[in-house]
């Protein structure tokens, strides 16, 4: 980050911007960013702010249409997406083409044949959020096939209401405060670690950072941290954490082994389990190996999960050791320590991005209940510490309004967020999702803005094949990213630095002001959708007669109406930010998750059928899913170390979040590129593993399995399990002709398998691979250079089409 003293002041203009990784002051001169500094309210500014200096690089400069599509119309040479050159066209031409295609597909095939895939972290601005802009447009358009959930937390989102009767995101705001942890917690057990870099990021806007400070305070106060996971450095050094190295994806088996020890050694809190829980007798029978009949109790419905769950084997510490690789004596010792101390059991989201990802969140709650500490200060159950910014730091998000989005009307289906490939592959094929059934639509047109499926989706080679099926793909995007390169029509959008907005950053509002004029011919998402809406006959409905800046002021005034102390709009813009009312910065108000329920379970019951914590759920039992039983359970994944597939693929791939960028954003920019090894994403390999394969530090290596391959730069590090390799997500997908990603995107290796039919989340962290030294001269990485661009007058662009500017169809 830049220091204020390093910045020449002559001609410099300073503005504020809110991002998902914090708020910053941006110093610019003549439209060029010369420095990015942490906001004065932020004690721990994120280093990711430096990426903002590169907002003008690798941009889509003007509207572009894939050559074959422009020449031959919708559906032309879809196998060339990603290889075809693009033809630059005028804005009116591009907008006419897009509007015509939307109208054609709607009129000929129905609204369900339009997939409005807008999922991503494009802007922390409340008005400029691309997904809100697109959702508003599509609702007035008559609807489209939509998606539900997030790649980050789909399985947790699905199972959480069945456990405690409230939504996952509502539960986030009720997590036990750090101030309470510092005073009362003795042992803080982190399943999946508690990564500091993840704790600096929040969807919708990150406020002042306090996570690192609180971890240091807790450690100084005597809180003992235990990091349970394959990476030793998944907890900040200031925590002075112990490390329990475990095979990835086996956390549920470890929890079951601990529960078995607690029960058989007389350490289970039977009174709590009887008073506050529903279904303990059935879960107890499963853990002790009492058989299916005992575990199902009086349930008389279908039991399709019976063959997927082992009801006969006791889940002893020795059994858990064989699954997890953790010594049985260590499991027994941990069980006794957890019972002896005030223990907080925390889950990171990484544990649920795996096959049967619903189970870690449910079994961890069961473990906290067996300990009897749920609802006690400093003990019980926690989640999202180490997952997103400032959990437990007292920074309850101020609810800032955004662009109004009309209610979704019945009609086109909603699919699970990570089932895109299945949808494209199998029109009219049935699907199950969270208790409902449906059929995938016949998608003819994909409209994408504000995200990058070729970053966050699994099994990218399979997605590439499915991506050929739609007749038209429209992408609204600032950069020549992986998804833009695979579109038919690319509409250049601005970045948050080129428009005015309001940033909602947890405890404050940021008056975001444009730093520069739009790069090239890029336009705001609102400008684009407004002109498409006008062409399609609902322009006045979409805009309500307002410009973008007028909408920003309206949004602020809606907020101000709920907060009479908020200053007038012009003063807010002049001051640059305003603190939200009643929002403490440092751990107040103190709260304990589920404390009210524990204090009065009859007067303040949970919103579950029993009013209690559900360790058995009849509704899930009724669904009859063979991959999600009605109680928490260890279920064998489709592959794991020591299990299926490990005879061929002896290493587990950990594809965690990167530290040099947010997801795939600004991967082309200097801060991310500076971390590359041999020009590719770095992969961490244990020295023992590397030595056995003849790999040295800095070598280009090939990671591969049956699903695909990628190249990466080797970094030898003993901070991980020897049987694991760690390759962060976010490298811009760059497939060679054989499908090998030259840049190092791990999603060429991950499987596109739903967590279960309940959550249908991504199973990215269930992934076995092999690694080898790359022999010969590695191929160059090509994804960071723009694709071939042809001017419209180039004869190659229009061969065979005498009127290239005409729309292939008419509105």
C-alpha positions in Angstrom: 0.0 0.0 0.0 1.2 3.5 -0.7 2.2 5.9 2.0 0.8 9.4 2.0 4.3 10.9 2.2 5.2 9.2 -1.1 2.6 11.0 -3.1 3.3 14.2 -5.0 0.4 16.5 -4.2 0.4 18.7 -7.3 -2.7 18.0 -9.3 -3.7 15.0 -7.2 -7.4 14.3 -6.5 -8.3 12.0 -3.6 -11.5 10.0 -3.6 -12.9 7.1 -1.6 -13.9 3.7 -2.8 -15.5 0.8 -1.0 -14.6 -2.8 -2.0 -15.2 -6.3 -0.9 -11.7 -6.2 0.8 -12.0 -2.8 2.5 -12.3 0.9 2.0 -9.6 3.0 0.5 -8.5 6.5 -0.5 -7.5 6.6 -4.2 -5.2 9.4 -5.3 -5.4 10.1 -9.0 -4.0 12.6 -11.5 -5.5 13.1 -14.9 -7.5 9.9 -14.6 -4.6 7.8 -13.6 -4.4 6.2 -10.2 -1.0 7.2 -8.6 -1.6 5.7 -5.2 -4.1 3.7 -3.1 -4.1 4.1 0.6 -6.1 2.5 3.4 -9.1 4.4 4.6 -8.4 6.4 7.8 -11.0 4.3 9.7 -9.2 1.0 8.9 -6.5 -0.2 11.3 -5.5 -3.1 9.0 -5.9 -2.1 5.4 -5.8 -5.0 2.9 -2.8 -5.2 0.5 -5.3 -6.0 -2.2 -6.1 -2.3 -2.6 -3.0 -2.0 -4.7 -4.7 -3.9 -7.5 -7.0 -0.9 -8.0 -4.1 0.9 -9.7 -4.4 -1.5 -12.6 -8.1 -0.9 -13.4 -7.3 0.4 -17.0 -5.3 -2.7 -18.1 -6.5 -5.5 -20.3 -9.8 -3.8 -20.9 -12.5 -4.5 -23.4 -12.3 -1.2 -25.2 -15.5 -1.3 -27.3 -18.3 -3.7 -28.1 -17.1 -6.9 -29.8 -18.9 -9.8 -31.5 -17.4 -13.2 -32.2 -16.6 -13.4 -35.9 -18.5 -16.6 -36.7 -21.6 -15.4 -34.8 -21.6 -12.0 -36.5 -21.2 -13.6 -40.0 -23.5 -16.6 -39.7 -25.9 -15.8 -36.9 -26.9 -17.5 -33.6 -25.5 -20.9 -33.0 -22.7 -20.5 -35.5 -19.4 -22.5 -34.9 -20.0 -22.6 -31.1 -17.0 -24.9 -30.8 -14.8 -21.9 -31.7 -15.8 -20.0 -28.6 -12.5 -19.0 -27.0 -10.6 -19.3 -30.3 -12.6 -17.2 -32.8 -11.4 -13.6 -33.3 -13.8 -10.8 -32.3 -15.1 -8.0 -34.5 -15.5 -4.5 -32.9 -18.9 -2.9 -33.7 -20.7 0.3 -32.8 -22.7 0.4 -29.6 -26.0 0.7 -31.4 -25.2 -2.3 -33.5 -24.2 -4.4 -30.4 -27.3 -3.3 -28.5 -29.6 -4.1 -31.5 -28.1 -7.5 -31.8 -28.5 -8.3 -28.0 -32.1 -7.0 -27.9 -33.0 -8.9 -31.0 -31.6 -12.1 -29.6 -33.4 -11.7 -26.2 -36.7 -11.1 -28.0 -36.2 -14.0 -30.4 -35.4 -16.6 -27.7 -38.2 -15.3 -25.5 -40.8 -15.4 -28.3 -39.7 -18.6 -29.9 -38.7 -20.7 -26.9 -40.0 -18.9 -23.8 -38.4 -16.9 -21.0 -37.0 -20.1 -19.4 -34.6 -20.5 -22.3 -32.8 -17.4 -21.2 -30.4 -18.0 -18.4 -29.6 -14.9 -16.4 -26.3 -16.0 -14.9 -25.2 -13.0 -12.8 -23.2 -14.3 -9.9 -20.0 -12.6 -8.7 -18.3 -10.0 -6.7 -18.1 -7.3 -9.4 -18.8 -4.3 -7.2 -19.3 -3.4 -3.6 -21.3 -0.4 -4.7 -25.0 -0.6 -3.7 -26.2 0.8 -7.0 -23.5 -0.6 -9.3 -23.8 -4.2 -8.3 -24.1 -6.0 -11.6 -26.3 -8.8 -10.3 -28.9 -6.3 -9.1 -28.9 -4.4 -12.3 -29.4 -7.6 -14.3 -32.0 -9.1 -12.0 -34.0 -5.8 -12.3 -33.7 -5.9 -16.1 -34.7 -9.6 -16.4 -37.7 -9.2 -14.1 -39.1 -6.5 -16.3 -38.2 -8.6 -19.4 -40.6 -11.3 -18.1 -38.2 -13.4 -16.2 -35.5 -15.9 -17.0 -34.0 -19.1 -15.5 -32.3 -18.0 -12.3 -30.0 -19.6 -9.7 -30.1 -19.9 -6.0 -27.3 -20.1 -3.4 -23.6 -19.3 -3.5 -20.5 -21.3 -4.5 -19.1 -20.2 -1.2 -21.7 -21.6 1.2 -24.4 -23.6 -0.7 -24.3 -26.7 1.4 -24.2 -24.8 4.7 -27.1 -22.5 3.5 -29.1 -25.6 2.7 -28.6 -27.6 5.9 -28.7 -24.7 8.4 -32.5 -24.2 8.5 -33.0 -27.9 9.1 -30.7 -27.8 12.1 -31.7 -24.6 14.0 -34.7 -23.2 12.1 -33.1 -20.0 10.8 -31.2 -19.1 7.7 -27.5 -19.4 7.4 -26.9 -15.7 6.7 -29.2 -14.7 9.6 -27.0 -16.9 11.8 -23.9 -15.1 10.7 -24.9 -11.9 12.4 -25.5 -13.8 15.7 -22.1 -15.3 16.2 -20.4 -15.1 19.6 -18.5 -11.9 20.0 -14.7 -11.8 20.2 -14.9 -9.9 23.4 -16.8 -12.9 24.9 -14.3 -15.3 23.4 -11.4 -13.4 25.0 -13.0 -13.6 28.4 -14.5 -17.1 28.5 -13.1 -19.4 25.7 -10.3 -21.8 26.7 -10.1 -23.9 23.5 -11.0 -22.6 20.1 -11.2 -25.5 17.7 -11.1 -24.5 14.0 -12.2 -27.2 11.6 -10.8 -26.0 8.2 -8.5 -23.4 9.8 -9.2 -19.7 10.3 -7.3 -18.1 7.4 -6.5 -14.4 8.0 -6.7 -13.4 4.3 -10.3 -14.8 4.1 -11.2 -12.8 7.2 -10.3 -9.5 5.3 -13.1 -10.0 2.8 -16.9 -9.5 3.0 -19.4 -9.8 0.2 -21.2 -6.5 -0.2 -18.4 -4.4 1.2 -15.7 -4.8 4.0 -15.5 -2.2 6.7 -12.6 -1.5 9.0 -10.6 -4.7 9.6 -10.2 -6.0 13.2 -9.8 -9.8 12.8 -6.1 -10.0 13.3 -6.2 -7.7 16.3 -8.9 -9.9 17.9 -7.0 -13.1 17.3 -3.9 -11.6 18.9 -6.0 -10.3 21.9 -7.6 -13.7 22.4 -4.2 -15.5 22.3 -2.8 -13.0 24.8 -5.9 -13.6 27.0 -5.0 -17.3 27.1 -7.3 -18.7 24.4 -5.8 -21.8 22.9 -6.3 -22.2 19.2 -6.4 -25.6 17.5 -6.1 -25.7 13.7 -7.7 -28.9 12.3 -6.8 -29.1 8.6 -4.2 -30.0 6.0 -2.4 -26.6 6.1 -0.4 -25.6 9.2 -0.5 -21.9 8.2 -4.3 -21.7 8.0 -4.3 -19.8 11.3 -2.5 -16.5 11.8 0.9 -16.7 13.5 -0.4 -14.4 16.3 -2.7 -17.2 17.4 0.2 -19.4 18.4 -2.0 -22.3 17.3 -1.5 -26.0 17.6 -1.9 -28.0 14.4 -3.8 -31.2 14.0 -3.0 -32.4 10.6 -5.9 -34.3 9.0 -6.7 -35.8 5.7 -8.8 -33.3 3.8 -12.6 -34.0 3.8 -12.6 -36.3 6.8 -13.6 -33.8 9.5 -16.9 -35.5 10.0 -15.2 -38.8 10.8 -13.0 -37.1 13.4 -16.0 -35.4 15.0 -17.9 -38.8 15.1 -14.8 -40.4 16.8 -14.7 -37.6 19.4 -18.5 -38.0 20.0 -18.0 -41.8 20.5 -15.3 -41.2 23.0 -17.3 -38.6 24.9 -20.3 -41.0 25.1 -18.4 -44.1 26.1 -16.1 -42.3 28.6 -19.1 -40.7 30.3 -18.3 -37.2 29.2 -21.4 -36.5 27.1 -23.9 -33.9 28.6 -26.9 -36.2 28.5 -29.1 -33.6 30.3 -28.4 -31.0 27.6 -29.0 -33.5 24.8 -32.3 -34.5 26.3 -33.5 -31.0 27.1 -32.3 -29.0 24.1 -32.0 -31.5 21.2 -34.4 -33.6 19.1 -33.1 -36.9 17.8 -30.1 -37.6 20.0 -31.1 -41.2 20.7 -31.0 -41.9 16.9 -27.7 -40.1 16.3 -26.3 -41.9 19.4 -27.3 -45.3 18.0 -25.5 -44.4 14.7 -22.3 -43.3 16.4 -22.3 -46.4 18.7 -23.0 -48.8 15.8 -26.5 -49.8 17.0 -27.8 -50.7 13.5 -30.2 -49.1 11.1 -33.4 -49.9 13.1 -32.0 -48.2 16.3 -30.8 -45.2 14.3 -34.1 -44.7 12.6 -36.2 -45.2 15.7 -39.9 -45.1 14.9 -39.4 -43.8 11.4 -41.5 -45.8 9.0 -40.8 -44.0 5.7 -38.2 -44.8 3.0 -34.6 -45.2 4.0 -32.7 -44.8 0.7 -29.6 -43.6 2.6 -29.3 -46.9 4.4 -26.7 -48.2 1.9 -24.7 -45.0 2.0 -24.3 -44.8 5.8 -22.6 -47.5 7.9 -25.0 -48.1 10.8 -23.3 -51.2 12.2 -19.7 -50.1 12.8 -19.0 -48.1 16.0 -17.4 -44.8 15.2 -14.6 -45.3 17.7 -11.4 -43.3 17.9 -9.6 -46.1 16.2 -12.2 -46.2 13.3 -11.8 -42.4 13.0 -8.0 -42.7 13.0 -8.1 -45.1 10.0 -10.2 -42.6 8.0 -8.6 -39.3 9.1 -4.9 -40.3 9.5 -5.0 -38.8 13.1 -3.7 -41.1 15.8 -6.4 -42.6 17.9 -4.7 -41.5 21.1 -4.8 -37.9 19.9 -8.5 -38.2 19.2 -9.2 -39.5 22.6 -7.0 -36.9 24.2 -8.8 -34.1 22.2 -12.2 -35.4 23.3 -11.2 -35.2 26.9 -9.7 -31.8 26.5 -12.8 -30.4 24.8 -15.0 -31.7 27.6 -12.7 -30.3 30.3 -12.4 -26.8 28.8 -14.8 -24.2 27.6 -14.7 -25.1 24.0 -15.9 -23.3 20.9 -16.2 -25.4 17.8 -15.8 -23.4 14.6 -16.4 -24.4 11.0 -14.8 -22.7 8.0 -16.7 -22.9 4.7 -13.9 -25.0 3.2 -15.3 -28.0 5.1 -18.7 -27.9 3.3 -17.3 -27.3 -0.3 -16.9 -31.1 -0.6 -18.9 -34.2 -1.3 -21.6 -34.5 1.4 -20.7 -31.0 2.5 -23.9 -30.6 4.5 -22.6 -33.1 7.1 -19.6 -31.2 8.6 -21.9 -28.3 9.7 -24.5 -30.7 11.1 -22.0 -33.0 12.9 -20.1 -30.1 14.4 -23.3 -28.8 15.9 -23.9 -32.3 17.3 -20.4 -32.3 18.8 -21.1 -29.0 20.5 -24.3 -30.4 21.8 -22.7 -33.5 23.2 -20.2 -31.2 25.0 -23.3 -29.4 26.4 -21.8 -26.0 25.8 -24.1 -24.5 23.1 -25.4 -21.1 24.3 -22.7 -20.7 27.0 -20.4 -17.7 26.8 -17.3 -18.7 24.9 -18.4 -22.2 24.2 -20.6 -24.1 21.8 -20.9 -23.7 18.0 -19.5 -21.1 15.6 -19.1 -20.7 11.9 -17.6 -18.3 9.5 -14.7 -17.2 11.7 -11.9 -17.2 9.2 -14.4 -17.2 6.3 -15.4 -13.6 6.0 -14.5 -10.3 7.5 -14.9 -9.4 11.1 -17.1 -12.2 12.2 -17.7 -11.7 15.9 -16.1 -8.2 15.9 -19.4 -6.4 16.6 -19.6 -5.1 13.1 -23.2 -6.1 12.3 -23.8 -4.9 8.8 -25.9 -1.8 8.4 -28.6 -2.6 5.9 -28.1 -0.2 3.0 -30.7 -0.2 0.2 -29.8 -0.9 -3.3 -31.4 -0.7 -6.8 -35.0 -2.0 -6.3 -35.5 -5.4 -7.9 -39.1 -6.5 -8.5 -40.3 -9.7 -7.0 -39.7 -12.9 -9.0 -42.8 -14.1 -10.8 -43.7 -17.8 -11.1 -42.6 -19.3 -14.3 -38.9 -20.0 -15.3 -37.2 -22.4 -12.9 -34.5 -21.7 -10.4 -31.5 -24.0 -10.4 -28.8 -24.6 -7.7 -26.0 -22.1 -8.3 -23.4 -24.7 -9.2 -25.5 -26.9 -11.5 -24.8 -24.8 -14.6 -23.1 -27.5 -16.6 -25.8 -30.1 -15.9 -28.4 -27.5 -17.0 -26.6 -26.9 -20.3 -25.9 -30.6 -20.9 -29.4 -31.9 -20.1 -32.4 -29.8 -21.2 -35.6 -31.3 -19.8 -33.6 -33.6 -17.5 -35.0 -33.9 -14.0 -33.2 -32.5 -10.9 -33.7 -32.5 -7.1 -32.9 -29.5 -5.0 -33.7 -28.9 -1.4 -36.9 -30.9 -1.3 -38.3 -29.9 -4.7 -38.0 -31.4 -8.1 -37.9 -29.8 -11.5 -36.6 -30.1 -15.0 -33.7 -28.2 -16.5 -34.8 -25.7 -19.1 -33.7 -25.7 -22.7 -31.3 -22.8 -22.5 -30.7 -21.0 -25.8 -29.2 -17.8 -24.5 -26.9 -17.1 -21.6 -26.5 -13.5 -20.3 -23.6 -13.1 -17.8 -22.5 -9.9 -16.0 -20.4 -9.4 -12.9 -18.8 -12.8 -12.6 -16.7 -15.4 -14.1 -17.9 -19.1 -14.3 -14.5 -20.1 -15.8 -13.0 -19.2 -12.4 -15.5 -20.6 -9.8 -17.1 -23.5 -11.6 -15.7 -27.1 -11.3 -14.5 -29.3 -14.1 -13.8 -26.6 -16.6 -13.2 -29.0 -19.5 -16.7 -30.3 -19.0 -18.1 -26.8 -18.8 -16.3 -25.9 -22.0 -18.2 -28.7 -23.8 -21.5 -27.7 -22.3 -20.7 -24.0 -23.1 -21.0 -24.9 -26.8 -24.7 -25.7 -26.6 -26.4 -22.3 -26.2 -27.0 -20.4 -29.4 -25.9 -17.1 -28.0 -23.8 -16.0 -25.0 -23.7 -12.4 -24.0 -21.1 -11.2 -21.5 -21.0 -7.8 -19.8 -17.5 -7.4 -18.5 -14.7 -4.8 -18.1 -11.8 -7.1 -18.8 -10.9 -9.7 -21.4 -11.3 -12.4 -18.7 -11.9 -16.1 -19.3 -15.6 -15.7 -19.7 -15.4 -12.7 -21.9 -13.1 -14.6 -24.3 -15.8 -17.3 -24.6 -18.8 -15.1 -25.4 -20.5 -14.3 -28.7 -21.2 -10.7 -27.8 -19.1 -8.7 -25.3 -20.4 -5.5 -23.9 -17.6 -3.4 -22.2 -18.6 -2.4 -18.7 -17.0 0.1 -16.4 -15.3 -0.7 -13.1 -16.3 0.9 -9.8 -13.5 3.5 -10.3 -15.3 4.9 -13.3 -18.7 5.7 -11.8 -20.3 7.3 -8.7 -21.9 5.0 -6.2 -22.5 4.3 -2.5 -20.4 1.6 -0.9 -21.9 -0.2 2.0 -19.0 -1.2 4.2 -20.6 -2.9 7.3 -20.4 0.0 9.8 -20.3 2.9 7.3 -21.3 4.3 4.0 -18.7 5.3 1.5 -19.3 8.1 -1.0 -17.7 6.4 -4.0 -16.7 9.0 -6.7 -15.4 8.3 -10.2 -11.6 8.5 -10.4 -11.5 8.5 -14.2 -13.6 8.7 -17.3 -14.7 5.3 -18.7 -11.9 3.4 -20.4 -12.3 3.2 -24.1 -16.0 3.0 -25.0 -17.0 1.1 -21.8 -20.4 2.1 -20.2 -22.0 1.5 -16.9 -24.1 -1.6 -16.5 -27.1 0.7 -15.8 -26.5 2.5 -19.1 -26.3 -0.8 -21.0 -29.5 -2.3 -19.4 -31.4 0.9 -19.8 -30.8 1.0 -23.5 -31.6 -2.6 -23.9 -34.8 -2.1 -21.9 -35.7 0.8 -24.2 -35.3 -1.4 -27.3 -37.4 -4.1 -25.7 -40.3 -1.8 -24.7 -39.8 -1.4 -20.9 -37.3 1.4 -20.7 -39.4 3.7 -18.6 -40.2 0.9 -16.1 -36.5 0.0 -15.8 -35.2 3.6 -15.3 -38.2 5.3 -13.8 -36.9 8.3 -15.6 -33.7 8.5 -13.6 -30.1 8.7 -14.5 -27.5 6.6 -12.6 -26.4 9.5 -10.4 -30.0 10.3 -9.6 -30.5 6.7 -8.5 -27.5 6.9 -6.3 -29.0 9.9 -4.5 -32.4 8.2 -4.2 -30.8 5.2 -2.6 -29.0 7.4 -0.1 -32.3 9.3 0.7 -34.0 5.9 1.3 -31.3 5.1 3.8 -31.5 8.6 5.3 -35.2 8.3 5.9 -34.5 5.4 8.2 -31.6 7.3 9.9 -32.6 10.9 10.7 -29.1 11.6 11.9 -27.6 10.9 8.5 -26.3 14.1 6.9 -27.8 15.6 3.7 -26.7 14.0 0.5 -24.4 16.8 -0.6 -22.6 16.8 2.8 -22.2 13.0 2.6 -20.6 13.3 -0.8 -18.3 16.1 0.4 -17.2 14.3 3.6 -16.7 11.0 1.7 -18.2 8.6 4.3 -20.6 8.4 7.2 -20.7 6.0 10.1 -23.9 3.9 10.4 -25.8 4.7 13.6 -25.4 2.4 16.6 -22.8 0.2 15.1 -19.9 -0.4 17.5 -16.4 -1.0 16.1 -14.8 -3.2 18.7 -16.9 -6.1 19.8 -20.1 -4.6 21.2 -22.8 -5.5 21.6 -21.6 -8.7 23.3 -23.6 -11.7 22.2 -23.5 -15.5 22.4 -24.8 -17.7 19.7 -28.1 -19.5 20.8 -27.8 -18.0 24.3 -31.5 -16.9 24.5 -32.6 -20.4 23.5 -30.4 -22.0 26.1 -31.7 -19.7 28.8 -35.3 -20.4 28.1 -35.9 -23.3 25.6 -39.7 -23.3 26.2 -40.2 -19.5 26.1 -37.8 -18.9 23.3 -37.8 -22.1 21.2 -36.1 -22.4 17.8 -38.1 -22.2 14.7 -37.8 -26.0 14.1 -40.7 -28.6 14.3 -39.6 -29.6 17.8 -38.5 -26.1 18.9 -35.2 -27.8 19.7 -31.9 -28.3 17.9 -32.6 -31.0 15.2 -30.2 -33.9 15.3 -32.8 -35.8 13.3 -35.1 -34.1 10.7 -38.3 -35.7 9.5 -38.5 -33.4 6.5 -35.1 -34.5 5.2 -36.1 -38.1 5.9 -39.3 -37.6 3.7 -37.2 -36.3 0.8 -35.6 -39.7 0.6 -32.2 -38.6 -0.6 -29.7 -41.4 -0.8 -26.9 -38.8 -0.4 -28.2 -36.9 2.6 -29.6 -38.9 5.6 -31.9 -37.2 8.2 -29.1 -37.0 10.8 -25.5 -36.0 10.6 -23.3 -38.9 9.5 -20.0 -39.8 7.9 -20.5 -40.8 4.3 -17.8 -41.9 2.0 -17.0 -39.3 -0.7 -16.5 -40.3 -4.3 -12.7 -40.1 -3.7 -10.4 -39.4 -0.8 -7.0 -40.2 0.6 -7.0 -43.7 2.0 -10.2 -44.4 0.2 -11.7 -44.5 -3.3 -9.3 -43.3 -6.0 -6.2 -43.0 -3.8 -4.5 -46.0 -5.4 -4.3 -44.1 -8.7 -4.2 -40.5 -7.4 -2.1 -40.3 -4.2 -2.4 -36.5 -3.5 -5.3 -34.4 -2.3 -5.6 -31.0 -4.0 -6.5 -28.1 -1.7 -7.8 -25.3 -3.9 -8.2 -22.5 -1.4 -8.7 -18.8 -1.9 -5.7 -16.8 -3.1 -4.0 -14.2 -1.0 -2.8 -11.9 -3.9 -6.3 -11.1 -5.3 -10.0 -11.5 -4.7 -11.0 -14.7 -6.5 -9.9 -14.1 -10.1 -10.2 -10.3 -10.0 -7.1 -8.5 -11.3 -5.2 -11.7 -11.9 -3.7 -10.0 -14.9 -2.4 -7.1 -12.7 1.0 -6.7 -11.1 0.2 -7.6 -7.5 -1.1 -11.1 -8.6 1.5 -11.5 -11.3 4.3 -10.9 -8.8 3.3 -14.1 -7.0 3.6 -16.3 -10.1 6.3 -18.9 -10.3 7.6 -19.5 -13.8 4.7 -17.3 -15.0 2.1 -19.5 -13.5 0.0 -19.9 -10.3 2.2 -21.3 -7.5 1.5 -24.8 -6.2 2.8 -25.7 -2.7 4.3 -29.2 -2.4 5.8 -30.8 0.7 9.5 -31.3 0.2 9.2 -35.1 0.8 6.5 -35.3 -1.9 8.6 -33.2 -4.3 11.8 -35.2 -3.7 10.0 -38.5 -4.5 9.1 -37.0 -7.9 12.3 -35.2 -8.7 10.7 -31.8 -8.3 12.8 -28.7 -7.3 11.6 -25.3 -6.1 10.7 -23.2 -9.1 10.1 -26.1 -11.5 7.0 -26.1 -13.7 4.9 -29.1 -12.7 1.9 -30.8 -14.2 -1.0 -31.6 -11.9 -3.4 -34.1 -13.5 -6.2 -36.7 -13.0 -8.9 -38.2 -15.2 -10.8 -34.9 -15.4 -7.9 -32.7 -16.7 -4.6 -31.1 -16.1 -2.9 -27.8 -15.4 0.6 -26.4 -15.2 1.9 -24.6 -12.1 5.1 -23.3 -10.5 6.4 -25.5 -7.7 7.0 -24.0 -4.2 8.4 -26.4 -1.7 6.9 -25.9 1.8 6.6 -28.2 4.8 3.5 -26.3 6.1 1.1 -28.8 4.6 0.3 -32.5 4.9 2.7 -34.5 2.7 -0.2 -36.1 0.9 -1.6 -32.7 0.0 -0.8 -30.1 -2.6 -2.2 -26.5 -2.4 -3.1 -24.6 -5.6 -5.3 -21.5 -5.0 -8.2 -20.7 -7.3 -8.3 -17.7 -9.6 -5.7 -18.1 -12.3 -7.3 -17.0 -15.6 -8.3 -20.2 -17.4 -5.9 -20.8 -20.3 -6.5 -24.2 -22.0 -4.1 -25.6 -24.4 -5.5 -27.7 -27.3 -5.4 -30.8 -25.1 -7.4 -29.0 -22.3 -4.4 -28.5 -20.0 -4.6 -25.1 -18.3 -1.3 -23.3 -18.9 -2.0 -20.7 -16.2 -2.7 -23.1 -13.3 -6.5 -23.0 -12.7 -7.3 -25.9 -10.3 -10.8 -26.2 -11.6 -9.5 -28.1 -14.5 -9.0 -30.9 -11.9 -12.0 -30.6 -9.6 -15.2 -32.6 -10.1 -18.5 -31.1 -11.0 -20.5 -33.1 -8.5 -23.2 -31.7 -6.2 -22.6 -31.9 -2.4 -25.9 -33.8 -2.2 -29.4 -33.5 -3.6 -30.3 -31.3 -0.7 -27.7 -28.5 -1.1 -26.4 -29.2 -4.6 -23.3 -27.1 -3.7 -19.9 -27.5 -5.3 -17.6 -30.4 -4.2 -14.4 -28.6 -5.2 -12.4 -29.8 -2.2 -13.0 -33.5 -2.9 -10.2 -33.9 -5.5 -7.3 -36.3 -5.8 -4.5 -35.7 -8.2 -0.9 -36.7 -9.2 1.9 -34.2 -9.8 5.0 -34.5 -12.0 7.8 -32.3 -13.2 7.1 -30.9 -16.6 9.8 -31.9 -19.1 10.8 -29.7 -21.9 10.0 -26.1 -22.6 6.7 -25.1 -21.0 4.1 -23.4 -23.3 3.5 -19.7 -22.8 0.5 -18.5 -20.9 -1.9 -16.7 -23.3 -4.9 -15.8 -21.1 -3.5 -12.4 -20.0 -3.3 -10.9 -23.5 -6.5 -9.8 -25.3 -7.9 -12.1 -28.0 -7.5 -11.3 -31.7 -9.6 -8.2 -32.5 -10.7 -7.4 -36.1 -12.0 -4.0 -37.1 -15.4 -4.2 -38.8 -14.0 -3.2 -42.2 -11.7 -6.3 -42.2 -12.9 -8.6 -44.9 -12.4 -11.7 -42.7 -14.9 -10.3 -40.3 -17.8 -10.3 -42.8 -17.0 -12.9 -45.5 -20.2 -14.4 -46.7 -22.4 -11.7 -45.2 -23.0 -8.8 -47.4 -24.8 -6.8 -44.7 -22.6 -7.5 -41.6 -24.3 -4.8 -39.5 -27.7 -6.3 -39.8 -29.1 -8.3 -36.9 -29.4 -12.0 -37.6 -33.0 -11.6 -36.4 -35.2 -8.6 -35.7 -36.9 -7.3 -32.6 
